[in-house]
Amino acid sequence: MSFTLRGSRATVVWGSAENSSLKAADLAALLKSAPDAGRYDVSSPHSVTTG
C-alpha cells in the first residue's frame, strides 16, 4: 500500500499493515530529518529509505 501526503505531495510506501506502529514512528522521524524528500519508504521498518 502507498499513499500521498496532503500538502507536500510526497509519496509514502507503507506496505502491509504489519508493524504499523513502528512504521508510523519511522515515518515521523523521516519527515523531520528529510522534510523535502519526495518519497518515504517505510515498508520495511528496519531499513527505511527516502528519495
N, C-alpha and C positions, 0 to 999 in steps of 0.2 A: 504494500500500500504506500502511496505517496500523496502529498498534498502541497498546496501553495500557501505561503504565509500571506495573510492580508496586509496590505500596506507596503510590503517590501518586495513582493513578487518572487521571493526566494522559494525554491523547491525543497521539501523535506522528504527524504526517503526513509520511511518508517519500518517497512517490512511487516512482519506478523505482530499480533498482539502480545506475544511472549516478551517478558521483561519490560513491559511498558513503563513502569516507574523508573527503571534505570535509564531507559531511552529518553524519558522526559527530563531527567536530571542532566543527562549528557547534552541534550538539545539546549537547555537553558545555559549551560556553560559555553557551548559553541556560539550561541547568539551574543554572548558578552565578549568572547575572545576574538570572534571573527564576524563582526556585525555587517560587513559589506559582502559576505560570501553570497553566491547565487544558488548554492546547493549545499545542503546539510544531509549527510547520510549517517543515520543512527540505527540502521537495520541490524548491524552487529555491534551492540553496545560496548564491547570490549575493544573495538577497533573502529572508532568513528572518523569520518573524513569531511572535509569541506572542499568546495570548488567554486 
